[in-house]
Amino acid sequence: MADPDAYGPIDFVVLEFPADAGVPDTANALSELVEQGTVRLYDFLVVAKDDSGSCSEIDLTAAEDGPLASLRAFAGARSGLLDADDVTSLADVLDPGAAAAVVLYENAWAAPFVAAARGEGGQVIASARLSAQQLMDALEAAEAVEAAG
């Protein structure tokens, strides 16, 4: 039986889009991950940055049509882990005139693995995330070493 106190790693991702972009494929892909139990969604919010540099959260419940309508299904995903300070901090990384989807999720696929390790006396003592660019750089470096050898 799974340990109800075992969780997978918690991650967040910020995806920047042009403010007027429709994102149905992104919404469908996230829906599939949630439905398959791969991730557990804790928070989902959309933030827009105007040309003056001010960021504000977009009310997805009001997105009945338009570019963000496909994200409306995630409007209720709020755990309280993300707050107004997080929205404000996005002003530093978001381009003016852009919108960002902020997704806080648990890697639910890992919970049984963590529970099994805990059952055998193990514990998670560190976790880190590599960016896609870091992975590509490492693979290219390894290929260069292999080609030179």
N, C-alpha and C positions, 0 to 999 in steps of 0.2 A: 504494500500500500504506500502511496506517495506521502511524503512528509508535508503536512499543510503549512509548516513554517519554513519550507525551503523555497527559495526564489531563484530565478535566473538573474543574470546581470541586468541592471537597469541602465539604459542608454537614452540619449536624446539625439535628435538630428534636426538641423535647421535647413530647410530646402527653400532656396530663393527662386522666385518666378517673376516674370514681368507682371505688373499689377493687373493687367487686363487678360492674362493667359487663362485659358480653360485648362483644367487638370483632371479630366475624367480617368485617364489611364493610371495616374498616380493614385487617385481615390480608389479605383478598382483593385490595384495591387495591394494597397494597405488593407482594404476590406478582406481580401483573400488571406493575407497573413494572419489577421485576427480570427477569421472563421476557421482556419486550419489549426489554430492553437499555437502557431509558431511564435507569435508575440501577444502580449497582453497590453492593451493600450491604457495608459494612465492619464495622460494629458494630450490634448490636441488643440492648438490655437493657431489662428492666422493673424499676422501682424502686417500692417502696411506702413511704409515710410513715405511721407510726402516730400516735395521738392525742398522744403525748408529744413528737413532733417528730423522732423518730429515723427515718432512712432506711435501707433495706436492699434489696439486689438480690434479685429473685425468681428461683428456679431454674425456668426454662421447661421443662427436660427432665422435670420432675416434674408438669407441667400436663397430665395426660392427660384430664381433664374439668374442668368448671368454667368460669368466665368468661374465663380466659386460655388455654384449650386451643387456640384458633385461632391463637395466637402461637407455639405450640411449634415450628413449622417454622423459625423464625428463631433458635432456641436456639444453633445453632452459629456464628452470625455474630459472630465476635470477632477483630478484627485486633490488639488490644492498644492501640489508640489511645485508647480509653476505659478508665479504671481506677477504682480504689476512691476516689480523690480526686474524680473526677467524680460518683460516686454521692453522696458526702458533700456536695458543693456543691449538689446538688439540694434539700437540706433547706431552703435559703433560698427557693426558688421554688415548691415543691410544697405544696399544701394538706394539712393533717392529714387522715388517713383516705382519701387519694387514692393512685392509682398513676399512673406515667408510663412511657410507652414512649420510650426514647431511641434515635434512629436516626441513625447516622453513615453518609453515603452519598456516592458520587461521581455527579455529573451526567454519566453516561457518554455521553449524546447529544452532549455538547460536545467529546469527545476528538477526533473527526475534524476539527472546526473548528479546535481548538487545534493539531493536527498540521499542517494546511494552513498556518496562520499561521506556525508555526515553520519550515516548509519554505521560506517566503518571507522568512525573517529576522526574523519577528515574535516577540514573547514576551509572556506575560501579566505585566503589572506591577502590576495592582490588580484586586481583585474585591470586590464588596459585595452584600449581600442587603437588599432592602426588605421590610418586613413587609406583610402584606395591609392592615393599618390605614393604613400610610403611603401605599400605593397609592390606597386609597379616599379618603383625605384630599386627596391631590394631584388626583385626578379631580374631586372635589367643588369644590375651589378653582378648577380650570380651567373647570368648568361655570359657576360663579358669575361669573368674569371674562367669559366669553362671553355670559352672560345680561345682564350690566351694560353690555356694549359695544354 
